[in-house]
Amino acid sequence: MVTLALTGLSAPAQAEETPSSGPVLQEPQATVSAVAPVGALGWTAPGGAADPSDFTLQAGAMNATTAARVARLDGVLPKSGVSKLLADANRTVNTSSCTRDPFGTAPAPALKWCLENDDSTSREWIPQAMTGVSDAAETEQYGAADDKNIQLYASYDNWDPGRDSNGNEVGDCNDDELKANDACNQKGVRVSFVQRRADGTVKYRHVLLGWAYENGSEHISFDGVHASEGSTVPNPDKGMQNGLHAGGMVWYGHYLYVADTRNGIRIFDMEKIMDLDPNGDGKAGDEMGADTDGVKTTSNVEVKTKVGRQNNVWYSFGYRYVMPQVAAWKFKADQSNPTGTFKCVSTGAPKASYLSLDRSTTPDRLIMGEYCRPESGYPSPGRIASFPVKSLENRSGEVAAEGWANYLPMTNGGAQGALAMGDYLYVNQSAGHNDPGNLWRYKWSDGALVSNGSAIKTATGAEDLYYERGAQRLWSVSEHYGPAVNAEALEDGSSAKCLGLVCERVLYAHSKAQLDAP
């Protein structure tokens, strides 16, 4: 186990990320205390020690209720294992002639994969997190013999012209473009399962993340994931309808751990993936089970504007597969970070901006860190700490950070992902829509984190990190969409995207040789 005690370190000045002026996802609402005065923020220096107790997690108050609801849901809807989901993958990754280039003058990665056009350019679904089967299992194989070579990336729904910030429907949503993009539904988060098959093709499929609840008739139902459990807006049972940011996730065993920015971590279960079209014909009327009232139900995956059980019919925003949340871990400390900005205080609960897994230690540990942009009075570039990941499989009590926490060793922040391997820490830093990102390399030496060579220039809109151990590849996904455009506002009211670069999204990987280069 590497023990960290970082002090007084700094890194070369880096470009600050320019925040998107497009639609902004409202962050999850947690308990927010008054912001401490500057002198009491606890700031030491880039790389300096932070308080690990600020990272302590406590089991979600609704874990038992959530488990009971998922059990009811499991009794009504048929399940699908990961093998079946992968066999039914309906989208294709272009691996041989991927010409999209979010790298500009940056060196090309070892692998660059193009998503299908609508996923690459969607202004609704914004990619963030990455994980894969190398995280899930020591053998890099999950379940069946063919369940290997799997990557997952998560995207959040960021374009919702038909809802206000409280999740209420507004406007008429009759515009043809809105209908075509299905934008009037706040769907939360989807996870895309990507697999390199034995024949060399790469296929993928989207899975909607869901939250189980009881509807007005006390039937079990589900909706897209919400910003906070038990929120009073607009419904105390269902919570807010703004979705997770899903800035990071880790697949470990059969659980998927997803970062909940203001709250902590939400847990989803690969063994509870629901299949609303078990016949695979895409037609309405597949028979589902009965809830406690004994009434038979059917499903309809053709309708993209409804979700959950309505008049004994199940809908899922048009998605065949739904994976429900089974538990949550919440920060024990109060959340003092100001809302609506990228500023970060230096004490109190952190933001859960990204997650990764480190299998180079014993026991395996989950790395959690913050995305922050230092400003006057808010000097923190973000904190980072770790947890023994097996401890998060419990559903009660508390889990403490592993005795260390530190500020990131960079001055301008913008960390989108961090991954530890032994004595090394890799940090992906974005630099706005116009410039390639930086993949920084740091090394732990005598308990200190020091620079280990210059940054590797990487994708514009660089995001979360995932390491594929067998192939020795460090994966990420670029988040910015669309070709280079002029400075005029786009139709959705946001500013021009990716000025000067063609920034359609790709999955990409750097080789270990690239990581180790001077």
QUICORNOR-V174593 format. One record per pair of residues at least 24 apart in sequence whose ideal C-beta (glycine too) atoms are under 10 Angstrom apart, sorted by the first residue. I is the first residue (numbers start at 0). J is the second residue. If there is no record, write none. Layout:
# QUICORNOR-V174593
i/j
I/J
I/J
This chain:
# QUICORNOR-V174593
i/j
0/359
0/360
0/361
0/362
0/364
0/385
0/387
0/401
0/402
1/357
1/359
1/360
1/364
1/385
1/401
1/403
1/419
1/421
1/422
1/423
1/424
1/443
1/446
2/401
2/402
2/403
2/443
2/446
3/46
3/48
3/51
3/383
3/384
3/385
3/401
3/402
3/403
3/404
3/405
3/419
3/424
3/443
3/446
3/447
3/448
4/47
4/48
4/402
4/403
4/405
4/443
4/445
4/446
4/447
4/448
5/43
5/44
5/45
5/46
5/47
5/48
5/49
5/383
5/403
5/404
5/405
5/406
5/407
5/408
5/424
5/441
5/443
5/446
5/447
5/448
5/449
6/43
6/44
6/46
6/47
6/48
6/405
6/446
6/447
6/448
7/43
7/44
7/45
7/46
7/47
7/48
7/408
7/447
8/44
8/45
8/46
8/47
8/405
8/406
8/407
8/408
8/409
8/441
8/447
8/448
8/449
8/450
9/44
9/45
9/46
9/47
9/408
9/409
9/410
9/450
10/45
10/46
10/380
10/407
10/408
10/409
10/410
10/411
10/426
10/428
10/437
10/439
10/441
10/448
10/449
10/450
10/454
11/409
11/410
11/411
11/437
11/439
11/450
11/453
11/454
12/409
12/410
12/411
13/380
13/409
13/410
13/411
13/412
13/413
13/428
13/430
13/436
13/437
13/439
13/454
14/411
14/413
14/428
14/429
14/430
14/431
14/433
14/434
14/435
14/436
14/437
15/341
15/372
15/373
15/374
15/410
15/411
15/412
15/413
15/428
15/429
15/430
15/431
16/341
16/370
16/372
16/411
16/412
16/413
16/414
16/415
16/428
16/429
16/430
16/431
16/432
16/434
16/436
16/460
17/372
17/413
17/429
17/430
17/431
17/432
17/433
17/434
17/494
18/340
18/341
18/372
18/431
18/432
19/125
19/157
19/431
19/432
19/460
19/478
19/479
19/493
19/494
19/496
20/432
20/488
20/489
20/492
20/493
20/494
20/495
20/496
21/122
21/125
21/157
21/158
21/480
21/488
21/489
21/491
21/492
21/493
21/494
21/495
21/496
22/122
22/123
22/125
22/156
22/157
22/158
22/159
22/160
22/182
22/491
22/492
22/493
23/157
23/164
23/339
23/493
24/125
24/155
24/156
24/157
24/158
24/159
24/164
24/185
24/226
24/241
24/242
24/243
24/244
24/245
24/260
25/164
25/165
25/166
25/226
25/239
25/240
25/241
25/242
25/244
25/338
25/339
26/226
26/227
26/241
26/243
26/244
26/259
26/260
26/261
26/262
26/334
26/336
26/338
26/339
26/340
26/350
27/225
27/226
27/227
27/228
27/230
27/238
27/239
27/241
27/242
27/243
27/244
27/259
27/260
27/261
27/262
27/263
27/265
27/334
27/338
27/350
27/351
28/226
28/227
28/230
28/231
28/232
28/238
28/239
28/241
28/261
28/262
28/334
28/338
29/226
29/227
29/230
29/259
29/260
29/261
29/262
29/263
29/329
29/330
29/333
29/334
29/336
29/338
29/348
29/350
30/227
30/261
30/262
30/329
30/330
30/332
30/333
30/334
30/335
30/348
31/261
31/333
31/334
31/335
31/336
31/337
31/338
31/347
31/348
32/332
32/333
32/334
32/335
32/336
32/344
32/347
32/348
33/333
33/335
34/335
34/336
34/337
34/342
34/344
34/347
34/376
34/377
35/335
35/344
35/345
35/346
35/347
36/376
37/344
37/345
37/375
37/376
37/377
37/378
38/376
39/344
39/345
39/346
40/335
40/343
40/344
40/345
40/346
40/347
40/376
40/377
40/378
40/379
41/344
41/345
41/346
41/347
41/379
41/406
42/344
42/345
42/346
42/373
42/377
42/378
42/379
42/380
42/406
43/345
43/378
43/379
43/405
43/406
44/378
44/406
44/408
44/410
45/373
45/378
45/379
45/380
45/405
45/406
45/407
45/408
45/409
45/410
45/411
45/412
45/448
46/380
46/405
46/406
46/407
46/408
46/409
46/441
46/447
46/448
46/449
46/450
47/345
47/379
47/382
47/405
47/406
47/407
47/408
47/448
48/382
48/403
48/404
48/405
48/406
49/345
49/346
49/349
49/369
49/379
49/381
49/382
49/383
49/384
49/400
49/403
49/404
49/405
49/406
49/407
50/332
50/345
50/346
50/347
50/349
50/382
50/384
50/400
50/404
51/382
51/384
51/385
51/399
51/400
51/401
51/402
51/403
51/404
51/405
52/331
52/332
52/346
52/384
52/399
52/400
52/404
53/330
53/331
53/332
53/333
53/335
53/344
53/345
53/346
53/347
53/348
53/349
53/382
53/384
53/400
53/404
54/263
54/330
54/331
54/332
54/348
54/349
54/351
54/367
54/382
54/383
54/384
54/385
54/386
54/398
54/399
54/400
54/401
54/403
54/404
55/263
55/328
55/329
55/330
55/331
55/332
55/348
55/384
55/386
55/397
55/398
55/399
55/400
56/262
56/263
56/264
56/327
56/328
56/329
56/330
56/331
56/332
56/348
56/351
56/367
56/386
56/390
56/391
56/396
56/397
56/398
56/399
56/400
57/263
57/327
57/328
57/329
57/330
57/331
57/332
57/395
57/396
57/397
57/398
58/263
58/326
58/327
58/328
58/329
58/391
58/393
58/394
58/395
58/396
58/397
58/398
59/228
59/229
59/259
59/262
59/263
59/264
59/265
59/266
59/324
59/326
59/327
59/328
59/329
59/394
59/395
60/228
60/229
60/327
60/329
61/228
61/229
61/236
61/238
61/324
61/326
61/327
61/329
62/228
62/266
62/325
62/326
62/327
62/328
62/329
62/393
62/394
62/395
63/326
63/394
63/395
64/211
64/212
64/213
64/228
64/229
64/236
65/210
65/211
65/212
65/228
65/265
65/266
65/323
65/324
65/325
65/326
65/327
65/394
66/211
66/325
66/326
66/394
67/211
67/213
67/219
68/210
68/211
68/212
68/213
68/219
68/220
68/221
68/323
68/324
68/325
69/209
69/210
69/211
69/219
69/221
69/267
69/268
69/271
69/273
69/323
69/324
69/325
69/326
70/211
70/219
70/271
70/325
71/211
71/213
71/218
71/219
71/220
71/290
71/291
72/209
72/211
72/212
72/219
72/220
72/221
72/271
72/273
72/288
72/290
72/308
72/321
72/323
73/211
73/219
73/268
73/270
73/271
73/273
73/288
73/323
74/219
74/288
74/289
74/290
74/291
75/218
75/219
75/220
75/273
75/287
75/288
75/289
75/290
75/291
75/295
75/296
75/308
75/313
76/219
76/221
76/271
76/272
76/273
76/274
76/275
76/277
76/287
76/288
76/296
76/298
76/308
76/313
76/315
76/321
76/323
77/272
77/273
77/274
77/275
77/276
77/277
77/285
77/286
77/287
77/288
77/298
78/270
78/271
78/272
78/273
78/274
78/277
78/320
79/206
79/269
79/271
79/272
79/273
79/274
79/275
79/276
79/277
79/319
79/320
79/321
79/322
80/141
80/142
80/143
80/146
80/253
80/269
80/270
80/272
80/274
81/132
81/135
81/141
81/142
81/143
81/146
81/149
81/192
81/194
81/206
81/250
81/253
81/269
81/270
81/272
82/141
82/142
82/143
82/144
82/145
82/146
83/143
83/272
83/274
83/277
83/279
83/320
84/146
84/192
84/194
84/204
84/206
84/269
84/272
84/274
84/319
84/320
84/322
85/141
85/142
85/143
85/145
85/146
85/148
85/149
85/192
85/193
85/194
85/196
85/202
85/203
85/204
86/143
86/145
86/194
86/196
86/202
86/204
86/279
87/192
87/202
87/204
87/274
87/276
87/279
87/319
87/320
88/191
88/192
88/193
88/194
88/196
88/200
88/201
88/202
88/203
88/204
88/205
89/115
89/202
89/203
89/204
89/205
89/279
89/281
89/319
90/114
90/115
90/117
90/118
90/191
90/192
90/193
90/201
90/202
90/203
90/204
90/205
91/115
91/200
91/201
91/202
91/203
92/118
92/150
92/193
92/194
92/195
92/200
92/201
92/202
92/203
92/505
92/506
93/119
93/201
93/505
94/195
94/199
94/200
94/201
94/506
95/199
95/201
97/503
97/505
97/506
97/507
98/501
98/503
99/477
99/482
99/501
99/502
99/503
99/504
99/505
100/458
100/459
100/500
100/501
100/502
100/503
100/505
101/435
101/436
101/457
101/458
101/459
101/460
101/461
101/477
101/478
101/479
101/480
101/497
101/500
101/501
101/502
101/503
101/504
101/505
101/507
102/435
102/436
102/456
102/457
102/458
102/459
102/461
102/477
102/500
102/501
102/502
102/505
102/507
103/433
103/434
103/435
103/456
103/458
103/459
103/497
103/499
103/500
103/501
103/502
104/434
104/435
104/456
104/500
105/434
105/435
105/436
105/437
105/438
105/455
105/456
105/457
105/458
105/459
105/461
106/435
106/455
106/456
106/457
106/509
106/513
106/516
107/507
107/509
107/513
108/438
108/455
108/457
108/458
108/472
108/473
108/474
108/475
108/505
108/506
108/507
108/508
108/509
108/510
108/513
109/470
109/471
109/472
109/473
109/507
109/508
109/509
109/510
109/511
109/512
109/513
109/514
110/467
110/470
110/472
110/474
110/505
110/506
110/507
110/508
110/509
110/510
111/458
111/477
111/505
111/506
111/507
111/508
112/150
112/193
112/195
112/201
112/203
112/474
112/476
112/504
112/505
112/506
112/507
112/508
113/201
113/503
113/504
113/505
113/506
114/152
114/191
114/193
114/203
114/476
114/503
114/504
114/505
114/506
115/203
116/503
117/180
118/152
118/154
118/191
118/203
118/205
118/480
118/503
118/504
119/477
119/480
119/481
119/502
119/503
119/504
119/505
120/480
120/481
120/482
120/496
120/502
120/503
120/504
121/154
121/156
121/157
121/158
121/180
121/182
121/480
121/481
121/504
122/157
122/158
122/180
122/182
122/480
122/481
122/489
122/490
122/491
122/493
122/496
123/154
123/155
123/156
123/157
123/158
123/159
123/160
123/180
123/181
123/182
123/184
123/186
123/480
123/491
124/153
124/154
124/155
124/156
124/157
124/158
124/180
124/186
124/188
124/189
124/191
124/205
124/480
124/504
125/153
125/154
125/155
125/156
125/157
125/158
125/244
125/245
125/460
125/462
125/478
125/479
125/480
125/504
126/152
126/153
126/154
126/155
126/191
126/245
126/460
126/462
126/463
126/475
126/476
126/477
126/478
126/479
126/480
126/504
126/505
126/506
127/152
127/153
127/154
127/155
127/157
127/188
127/243
127/244
127/245
127/246
127/247
127/248
127/257
127/258
127/352
127/353
127/415
127/416
127/462
127/463
127/476
127/478
128/152
128/153
128/154
128/155
128/188
128/190
128/243
128/244
128/245
128/246
128/247
128/248
128/249
128/255
128/256
128/257
128/258
128/353
128/354
128/355
128/415
128/416
128/462
128/463
128/464
128/465
128/475
128/476
129/153
129/191
129/193
129/247
129/248
129/249
129/250
129/353
129/354
129/355
129/416
129/418
129/462
129/463
129/464
129/465
129/466
129/473
129/474
129/475
129/476
129/506
129/508
130/190
130/247
130/248
130/249
130/250
130/251
130/255
130/256
130/257
130/354
130/355
130/356
130/463
130/464
130/465
130/466
130/474
131/192
131/193
131/194
131/249
131/250
131/356
131/465
131/466
131/467
131/468
131/472
131/474
132/192
132/194
132/250
132/467
132/469
133/250
133/356
133/358
133/465
133/466
133/467
133/468
133/469
133/470
133/472
133/474
134/248
134/249
134/250
134/251
134/252
134/255
134/256
134/354
134/355
134/356
134/357
134/358
134/363
134/365
134/388
134/465
134/466
134/467
134/468
135/249
135/250
135/251
135/252
135/253
135/254
135/255
135/269
135/356
136/250
136/251
136/252
136/253
136/358
137/358
137/363
137/468
138/469
139/467
139/468
139/469
139/470
140/469
141/250
141/252
141/253
141/269
142/253
142/269
142/270
145/194
145/196
145/197
146/194
147/194
147/195
147/197
147/469
148/193
148/194
148/195
148/196
148/197
148/201
148/467
148/469
148/470
149/192
149/193
149/194
149/195
149/203
149/250
149/467
150/191
150/192
150/193
150/194
150/195
150/201
150/203
150/250
150/465
150/467
150/472
150/474
150/476
150/506
150/508
151/190
151/191
151/192
151/193
151/194
151/203
151/206
151/248
151/249
151/250
151/255
151/465
152/189
152/190
152/191
152/192
152/193
152/203
152/245
152/248
152/462
152/463
152/465
152/474
152/475
152/476
152/504
152/506
153/188
153/189
153/190
153/191
153/206
153/208
153/243
153/244
153/245
153/246
153/247
153/248
153/255
153/257
153/258
153/462
153/463
153/476
154/186
154/188
154/189
154/190
154/191
154/205
154/245
154/476
154/478
154/504
155/186
155/187
155/188
155/189
155/208
155/224
155/241
155/242
155/243
155/244
155/245
155/246
156/181
156/182
156/184
156/185
156/186
156/187
156/188
156/189
156/223
156/224
156/241
156/242
156/243
156/245
156/316
157/185
157/242
157/244
157/478
157/493
158/182
158/183
158/185
158/491
158/493
159/183
159/184
159/185
159/186
159/240
159/241
159/242
160/491
160/492
161/185
161/304
162/240
162/241
163/233
163/240
163/241
164/232
164/239
164/240
164/241
165/230
165/232
165/233
165/239
165/240
165/241
166/222
166/225
166/226
166/230
166/232
166/233
166/234
166/237
166/238
166/239
166/240
166/241
166/242
167/232
167/233
167/240
168/240
172/304
176/490
176/491
177/491
178/303
178/304
180/491
181/303
181/304
181/316
181/317
182/491
183/303
183/304
184/223
184/240
184/303
184/304
184/305
184/306
184/316
184/317
185/222
185/223
185/225
185/226
185/239
185/240
185/241
185/242
185/306
185/316
186/222
186/223
186/224
186/240
186/242
186/303
186/306
186/315
186/316
186/317
186/318
187/222
187/223
187/224
187/225
187/226
187/240
187/241
187/242
187/243
187/245
187/306
187/316
188/223
188/224
188/242
188/243
188/244
188/245
188/248
188/257
188/265
188/267
188/322
189/223
189/224
189/242
189/245
189/316
189/318
189/320
189/321
189/322
190/245
190/248
190/250
190/255
190/257
190/267
190/272
190/320
190/322
191/476
191/506
192/250
192/269
192/272
192/320
193/474
193/506
195/470
201/506
203/506
204/318
204/319
204/320
205/317
205/318
205/319
205/320
206/255
206/267
206/269
206/272
206/273
206/318
206/319
206/320
206/321
206/322
207/273
207/275
207/306
207/315
207/316
207/317
207/318
207/319
207/320
207/321
207/322
207/323
208/242
208/243
208/245
208/255
208/257
208/265
208/267
208/318
208/321
208/322
208/323
208/324
209/267
209/271
209/272
209/273
209/306
209/307
209/315
209/316
209/318
209/320
209/321
209/322
209/323
209/324
210/237
210/238
210/265
210/307
210/323
210/324
211/271
211/307
211/321
211/323
211/324
211/325
212/236
212/237
212/238
212/307
213/237
213/290
214/307
214/308
214/309
216/290
216/292
216/308
216/310
216/311
217/290
217/291
217/292
218/290
218/291
218/292
218/294
218/296
218/307
218/308
218/309
218/311
219/290
219/291
219/307
219/308
220/290
220/306
220/307
220/308
220/309
220/313
220/314
221/273
221/306
221/307
221/308
221/313
221/314
221/315
221/321
221/323
221/324
222/306
222/307
222/315
222/316
223/306
223/307
223/315
223/316
223/318
223/321
224/257
224/259
224/265
224/267
224/322
224/323
224/324
225/265
225/324
226/259
226/260
226/261
226/262
227/259
227/261
227/262
227/327
227/329
228/259
228/262
228/265
228/324
228/327
228/329
237/307
243/324
243/351
244/350
244/351
244/352
244/370
245/353
245/354
245/463
246/350
246/351
246/352
246/353
246/354
246/368
246/369
246/370
246/415
246/416
246/462
246/463
247/351
247/352
247/353
247/354
247/355
247/365
247/366
247/367
247/368
247/370
247/415
247/416
247/417
247/462
247/463
247/464
247/465
248/353
248/354
248/355
248/356
248/463
248/465
249/353
249/354
249/355
249/356
249/357
249/363
249/365
249/366
249/367
249/388
249/391
249/463
249/465
250/356
250/465
251/356
251/358
251/363
251/365
251/388
251/389
251/391
251/392
252/388
252/389
252/392
253/392
254/325
254/326
254/388
254/391
254/392
255/322
255/324
255/325
256/326
256/328
256/351
256/354
256/356
256/365
256/367
256/386
256/388
256/391
256/392
257/324
257/327
257/351
257/354
258/350
258/351
258/352
258/353
258/354
258/367
258/368
258/370
258/463
259/324
259/327
259/328
259/329
259/330
259/350
259/351
260/334
260/336
260/349
260/350
260/351
260/352
260/353
260/369
260/370
261/329
261/330
261/334
261/336
261/338
261/348
261/349
261/350
261/351
262/327
262/328
262/329
262/330
262/334
262/348
262/350
262/351
263/327
263/328
263/329
263/330
263/331
263/334
263/348
263/349
263/351
263/367
263/391
263/398
264/326
264/327
264/328
264/329
264/330
264/351
264/354
264/365
264/367
264/386
264/391
264/398
265/324
265/325
265/326
265/327
265/328
265/329
265/351
266/324
266/325
266/326
266/327
266/328
266/391
266/392
266/394
267/322
267/323
267/324
267/325
267/326
268/322
268/323
268/324
268/325
268/326
269/322
270/322
270/325
271/321
271/322
271/323
271/324
271/325
272/320
272/321
272/322
272/323
273/298
273/313
273/315
273/318
273/319
273/320
273/321
273/322
273/323
274/298
274/300
274/319
274/320
274/321
275/299
275/300
275/313
275/314
275/315
275/317
275/318
275/319
275/320
275/321
276/300
276/301
276/315
276/318
276/319
276/320
277/319
279/319
281/317
281/319
283/312
283/314
284/312
285/313
285/319
287/311
287/312
287/313
325/394
326/391
326/392
326/393
326/394
326/395
327/394
328/386
328/390
328/391
328/393
328/394
328/397
328/398
331/397
331/398
331/399
336/369
336/371
336/377
336/379
337/374
337/377
340/371
340/372
340/374
340/377
341/369
341/370
341/371
341/372
341/373
341/374
341/377
341/381
341/412
341/413
342/371
342/372
342/373
342/374
342/375
342/376
342/377
342/378
342/379
342/412
343/369
343/370
343/371
343/372
343/373
343/374
343/377
343/378
343/379
343/380
343/381
343/382
343/406
343/412
344/371
344/376
344/377
344/378
344/379
344/382
345/371
345/377
345/378
345/379
345/381
345/382
345/406
346/379
346/382
349/379
349/381
349/382
349/383
349/384
349/400
349/404
350/381
350/382
352/381
352/383
352/414
352/415
352/416
352/417
352/463
353/381
353/383
353/414
353/415
353/416
353/417
353/418
353/426
353/427
353/462
353/463
353/464
354/386
354/388
354/416
354/417
354/418
354/463
354/464
354/465
355/385
355/416
355/417
355/418
355/419
355/420
355/425
355/463
355/464
355/465
355/466
356/385
356/388
356/418
356/419
356/465
356/466
357/385
357/388
357/418
357/419
357/420
357/421
357/424
357/466
358/388
358/419
358/420
358/466
358/468
359/419
359/420
359/421
359/422
359/423
359/466
359/468
360/385
360/387
360/401
360/419
360/420
360/421
361/387
362/387
362/388
362/389
362/390
362/401
363/387
363/388
363/389
364/388
364/389
364/390
364/400
364/401
364/419
365/389
365/390
365/391
365/398
365/400
365/401
366/416
366/417
366/418
366/419
366/424
366/464
367/400
367/404
367/417
368/404
368/405
368/407
368/414
368/415
368/416
368/417
368/418
368/424
368/426
369/406
369/407
369/412
369/414
369/417
370/412
370/413
370/414
370/415
370/416
370/428
370/429
371/406
371/407
371/409
371/411
371/412
371/413
371/414
372/411
372/412
372/413
372/414
373/406
373/409
373/410
373/411
373/412
373/413
374/412
377/412
378/406
378/410
378/412
379/406
379/407
379/412
380/406
380/407
380/408
380/409
380/410
380/411
380/412
380/413
380/414
380/426
380/428
381/405
381/406
381/407
381/409
381/412
381/413
381/414
381/417
381/426
382/406
382/407
383/407
383/408
383/414
383/417
383/419
383/424
383/426
383/448
385/419
403/446
405/447
405/448
406/448
407/439
407/441
407/448
408/439
408/441
408/447
408/448
408/449
408/450
409/437
409/439
409/441
409/450
409/454
413/437
413/461
414/439
415/460
415/461
415/462
415/463
415/464
415/475
415/478
416/461
416/462
416/463
416/464
416/465
416/473
416/474
416/475
416/476
417/441
417/463
417/464
418/463
418/464
418/465
418/466
418/473
418/474
418/475
419/443
419/464
419/466
420/466
420/468
420/473
420/511
420/514
422/448
422/451
423/448
423/451
423/514
423/515
424/448
424/451
425/451
425/455
425/464
425/466
425/473
425/475
425/509
425/514
426/454
426/464
427/454
427/455
427/457
427/458
427/461
427/462
427/463
427/464
427/473
427/475
428/454
428/457
428/461
429/457
429/458
429/459
429/460
429/461
429/462
429/477
429/478
429/479
430/456
430/457
430/459
430/460
430/461
431/459
431/460
431/479
431/497
431/498
432/459
432/460
432/479
432/481
432/483
432/494
432/495
432/496
432/497
432/498
432/499
432/500
432/502
433/459
433/479
433/483
433/497
433/498
433/499
433/500
433/502
434/459
434/499
434/500
435/459
435/460
435/461
435/477
435/500
436/460
436/461
436/462
436/475
436/477
437/461
438/464
438/473
438/475
438/509
438/513
438/514
440/514
440/515
440/516
451/514
451/515
451/517
452/514
452/515
452/516
452/517
453/516
453/517
455/509
455/513
455/514
455/516
457/507
457/509
457/513
458/500
458/502
458/504
458/505
458/507
459/497
459/499
459/500
459/501
459/502
460/496
460/497
460/500
460/502
460/504
460/505
461/507
462/504
464/509
465/508
466/508
466/511
466/514
467/508
468/511
470/508
470/510
470/511
471/508
471/509
471/510
471/511
471/512
471/514
471/515
472/507
472/508
472/509
472/510
472/511
472/513
472/514
473/507
473/508
473/509
473/510
473/511
473/513
473/514
474/506
474/507
474/508
474/509
475/505
475/506
475/507
475/508
475/509
476/504
476/505
476/506
476/507
477/502
477/503
477/504
477/505
477/506
477/507
478/502
478/504
479/503
479/504
480/504
